[in-house]
Amino acid sequence: MAPSIALPAGSRTAPGVAPLPLLYRTLKRPVRGLLERLFDLRVDGLDQVPAGQPYIVAANHHNYLDGVVLGAVLPTPISFLVMPRVYHATPLHPLLHRHLGSIRIDLVRPDVGALRRALGALDAGRVVGIFPEGPFSVRGRLGAGLPGVGLLALRSGVPVVPAAIRGTYEALVGRRFYVPRRHPLHVRFGPPRLFSAVASPNARAARANVTERIMADIATLLA
């Protein structure tokens, strides 16, 4: 069992969050404005997000719009953990992901390199974004979480902020060429939770327990 501590809203530690990459600075405001005008974007719980420190944001996952929404509304740049087929979706995608600080992760086998890069990003003061379900949800419902989020939470010791995203599935389901239809979008952030590792004879069970608790937090926000 890994104990957890719910942190107060807006809790902060010493400053040191990495600056916004150029692409974030250029596109962040116009993209958010577009989402608000065309998709009636609403954001709740932003005051729950820790300020001035690295953290992990863990959200449900339907399609590429989830990353766009989180990147547009959170005040700090996000290094997303990205599957190979998304990282290499087009010849231009690797360049884009490298500029944004995305972290390529292999879901087929344990990816120690991705874990190290994620821990390095957190050590550098960045925010790491993870979709614990792994692949996109094809039914628009929250699935089971993979244990990587539990491992990252325990190894890093930084807060985990749960996020629930609504509307992205409906905006893209059945659409050709990945062009979304106009549909209201809503993202809700929950209280950050800090998981502390304790000596345990079963590290796998500890990771699974933390993962289940993170997924339960996301489910609560979606309810």
Buried (B, 14 or more C-beta within 10 A) or exposed (E): EBEBEEBEBEBEEEEEBBEEBEBBEEBBEEBBEBBBEEBEBBBEBBEBBBBBBBBBBBBBBBBBBBBBBBBBBBEBBBBBBBBEEBBEBEEEBBEEBEEBBBBBBEBEEEBEEBBEBBBEBBEEBBBBBBBBBBEBBEEEEBBEBBBBBBBBBBBBEBBBBBBBBBBBBBBBBEEEEEEBEEBEBBBBBBBBBBBEBEEBEEBEEBBBBBBBBBBEBBEEBBE
